[in-house]
Structures are given as structure tokens and as C-alpha cells.
Amino acid sequence: MKAAFLSELAIVRTFVLSFIGILAFVFVFICWTMESAAGAAAVVCAMTPMLIMFSLMGYDDQNGWLRYRAALPFARRDIITSRYATILACAAAVIVCASVLGIALNGALPRFLEGFEAAGPIEIISSSVAATMVVLIIAAIAEPFLVKFGNTKGIRYLMCVFILAGCIDVVILTNFLAPDVMQSILAWIDTYSWPLFIALIIVALDIYAASCFISIQIFQAKDL
């Protein structure tokens, strides 16, 4: 497991500088335009799991790298587990960096932007974690598709699933939920925000672990 995880980190090092550059640019841009450090931290943290997942899977498709790794003395279980662990570790690192940077800018930018929305450290950290957990659920849904079908074909199937899910959400929101019902739901979320926040973390990590188990079964049966 350790050797497989280190090989994943070796891949991450090949694009880490461009990855940091993209996230830093997005953070500054969102922070300046939205005038909210909490919002900027949440956006950057939400980007991380999907960026890391697709970057690693794209690397697998290059020059038969995945087939080569499968021939190394790694258990197939370790290859998948290390992939999930790498995504989670990178997401955790970005949460820490985005929270620290958000807290720092939250104290500095109000001097230059009159409409800047001040936020406490707890709000910045919690928004970063919540955004990560939501996208981690999406990544958990996507990863088994990518393991099964590869990066190119898997993305096509994922787009169909996400578009269908989006259409269903639109139909439900526009036809079955009245504005007063939506307001009641939002008020309920605001009242129980912390229990829901903790529940989100637990559910997201459980779904992520279940996705890892499913991907292991798919990869062990896959003919490379």
C-alpha cells in the first residue's frame, strides 16, 4: 500500500506546480470578485477532488501507465486504495491551505475593498470542508465509472448521468417544491447547520469508502 501510494504522489508531483497555480489564480479571482474569503476557499476546495481525480486518470491513459503499474508488485487492491487515498490527502491539504489563506486575506482585504464580506475563521474552515465533502460524493460516484471504462469513455457516461440527474433536479425544484417549501427547507438547514455539517462529513466519507470498495471489485475483475 505504501509503495503504491508513493507512486501516486510521484505522479502528483509532475503537475503540482500547475495545479497550485490554477488554484491560486482562482482563489484570488473569486475572492476579489465575490468579495468573500469563505466563498473563495469553498470554490477552490470544491475544485480539488475532481481535478486530482481526472489528472491521475488521464495519466493512467498515457503510454499504458495503468497497465504497467498493474504489472508491478502491487496488489490491485492497493492500486485503487492508493488512488482514493491520494485524492483524499490532496483535498485535505487544500482545505488547510485555503483556510489559512482565507483567514489571512479576510483580515487584509477589507482595507482595500469596501464591500468585502468579513467571515470568521470557523465559517471559512467549515465552508471549505463542506464544499470538499459535497464534491467528494460526486468523485465517489464518478471514480467507479472511470475505473471500469477508462478516462475517455468514462467521462462520456458520467456526463449522461450528471445531465440526467440535473434534469430530474430541475423538474423537482420547479414542479414539486413551492417557494414557501424552499424557504422552510432553507430555514431548517440554517437552524440545524452544525448537525447537518457533521452528518455531511460522515455520509460523504462513508460513500467514498463504499465507492473505493466497488472500484476495487471492478479493477480486480478488469482485463488489462
N, C-alpha and C positions, 0 to 999 in steps of 0.2 A: 504493500500500500504506500509506504513512504517513497519508494523509488518511483512509482507511478505518479505520485503527487509532485515530486520534484521535476519529473519530465514535463508535467503540465505547467509548472511555474517557469520552466525554461522556455516554453512556447510564449507564455505571457510576457516574458522579458523582451521578446522580439518586437512587440508592438506597444509596450507600456508607455514609452515616451509620447507617441502619437495619441494614445488613449488619454494620458494625463492632459495633453494639450487641448484635446477636444472638450474634456470635462471642465477644464479651467476656463476656456472661452465661453462655454455655455453657462457656467456659473456666473461669471462676471456680466454677461449679456442679460441673463434673466434677472439677476439681482438689480441691475441698472434700470431695465425696462419695467419690471414688475414692482420695483422699489420694495422688495421684501426678501430678506435673507433666508427666512424659513421656506419661502416658495422656491428660491434658487436651490437650496440644499435638497429639497424634496425632488425637484426635477432631475438634478444630477444623480441622486441616489436611484431614482427610478430607471434611469438610462443604463445603469451599470450591469445588472444581471443579463439583460438581453444583448448588450454589446459584447460582453465577455463570452456568452454562450455562442453567438454567431461567429465571433472571431475564432474561437477554438475549433468549432465545427468546420469553418472554412479552411482552417489549417489542415484539418484531417483529410479534406478532399484534395489537397495539393500533393502531387507526386506519390500518391499511395501511402501517405504517412500513417493513416489509421491501420492499414494492413501490415505495415512494418512494425508498428507498436504491438499489434496482436501477436506478431511472431517473436517478440522479445519475451524474456522470462517474467512476464507479468500475468497474473491471473486476470481473466476477462472481467471478473467482478471488480478487481482493483482499478482497472482502466476506467470503468464507469463511475465508481465511487470517488476516485480522484478528480474526475471531471466535475461532479457535483460539489465536491469539497472546494475546488478551486473557484468556482462561481460564487459560492457562499463566502469564502475567505476574501475575495476581491470586493464583494458587496459590503462586507463588514469593514474593510479598510477604507472604502469610500465613505461610508457612514461616519466614521471617526474624522476623516479629513474634512468632509463637507460640513460637519457640525462645528469643528474648531474654526474653520474659515468663516462659516456663517456667523458664529458668535463674535469673531473679531470684526468682521465688516458691519455687523449690527451695531457695534459701538462707534465705528468710524464714519460710516456713510451718512448718518443723519446730519452731520456738519456740512455736507455738500449737497444733499438732496432734501429739500424741504418736505416733500410728501412721502419720505421714506417711512415704511411701516415697521416700527420697532417691535421686536419679538424677544421674549425671554429665552434663555438657554434651553429650558425644558421644552418649549414649543419647537425650537429649531431641531433639537435631537429627536423628539417624538415624531415630527413630520418627516424627518429623514428615514427613521426606522419604518414608519407606516408605509411610506411610498415604496421602500425596498420590499417590504413583505407583500404588498399587492402585486408588484411586478414579478416577485419570486414565484407567486402562484401561477402567473402566466408562463414563466420559464419552465415551471414544473409540468405544465400541460404540453409545452412545445418540445421539450427535450426527448421524450419517447418517440415522437414523430421523426425527429432528426436522427435519432439512433437507428430507427427502423428503415427510413427511406433515404438518408443522407441529406446534405445541406440543400442542394438544389431542388430535388423533388419534395423534400420535407417542407420547405418554405411554401411551395405551391399548395400543398394540402392544408398547411396551417392557415394560409390566407383565406381559404374557403371556410374553414372552421370559424375563424375570427369574424369574417364578414357575416356569416350566418348568425353567430351569436350577437353581433351588433344589431342586425336587423330585428332579431327577436326582442332585444332590449328596447329598441325604438318603439316597436309595436306595443310592448307592455307599458312603457312610460307614457305614450301618447293616448292609448285607448283604455287602459285599465286603472291608471293612477291619476286621480283628480289632483288639482293644485293643493287643495286643503290636506289631502292624504300625504302628499310630498312634504308639505310643511310640518305635518305631525311626525313624519319619519325623521326629518332633519332635527326637529326639536328633541325627539327621543335619543337620537345619536349624540346630540350635544349634552344631554343630561347624563348619559351613561358612557361618556367618551373614554374614560380610563379603563373600565371593564371591557369595553369593545376593543380598545387598543391591545390589551393583554390577550384577549381572545383571538385577535387577528394574528398576533405573533405565533400563538400556539397552533392555530389552524394552518397557517402558511407553512410552518416548519413540518407539520405532520403531512401535509400534501406533498411537500418537497421530498420528504423521506419516502413516501409511497411511490412517488414518481421515480426515485432512484431505484427502488426495488423492481418496478416494472421495466425500467430501462436495462437493468442487469439481466432480467429474464429474456428480453428481446435480443440483447447483444450476445448472450451465451448461445442462443439458437441461430444466430446470424451466420451465414456462409460468406466469409471474406475471401 
